[in-house]
Amino acid sequence: MPTVPAPPSPPQKISYCTTCKNRLWQLSDTLPDNLRRAEEAGDSEIVLINYNSDDELDTWIRRFQHCIDRGILRYVHEQSEPFFHASKAKNLAHLAATGRYVVNLDADNFIGDTIPAWRALWAEEPDLLIRGFSPNADGRLDPGNGSYGRIGLPRAYFDALGGYDEQLLPMGCQDSDLVDRARAYGLHVVRVPQQVPFAIRNTDDEKVKHTGSPLSWLDMWHQNIERAQDNLRRGRLTVNHDRVPVKVLVNFTRWMTV
């Protein structure tokens, strides 16, 4: 496995990377509890990307000014993209993160009591990709229960992989593609179960509602699967070589990207 230098951050600081496009109705349930968990754990932050929402997110988030002041919450308002694109939004959230470890945490997901367990795993094996999931009654992973996208890995490896593939269609398979490329890159992947509360379920129609695409979630998923499999066949483990660099501003008085 190639050696990747660790970024200059606390040894086990974890950044939970969340994106939101007109999902305040879900975020208002998950974010307060997630911020509490992050504060209690210490060396943790939540990075929240307002991906050009047209709901009241900007106004609502001001109640957490104290979390921003204390470095528990980093808030970025992306103001240029008219439609949601999962890979682009998630990459922006990870770009704004300051932790050594980055965890994708969808706006409809709860951290729960998982932070100590993940931190212990990374203390034992620093170069590890952790896949959080909430099991069905038989203990198996259910991609449809809303907990599929909780993925944590060292920031240095996320950057080495180029993050999420922005050439994918706006929704579907972006999480699996990242995990599969990371595994092929040499990272050990483990699954860690999480009990309730874990996620708020969405319908397939809700998932694609703000993408601006006429395709269904299933259509996007099938096309993205082909792209993801092609990534692996070609050994294309690092993506987004032609991505234009983005500077992220996280000043609370100027929530935007340039």
Buried (B, 14 or more C-beta within 10 A) or exposed (E): EEEBEEBEBEEBBBBBBBBBBBBBEBBEBBBEEBBEBBBEBEBBBBBBBBBBBEBEBEEEBEEBEEBBEEEBBBBBBBEEBEEBBBBBBBBBBBBBBBBBBBBBBBBBBBBBEBBEBBBEBBEEEBBBBBBBBBBEEEEEBBEEBBBBBBBBBBBBBBBBBBBBBBBBBBBBBBBBBBBBBBBBBEBEBEEBBBEEBBBBEBEBEEBBBBBEBEBBBEBBBBBBBEBBEEBBEEEBBBBBEEEEEEEBEBEBEEBBBE
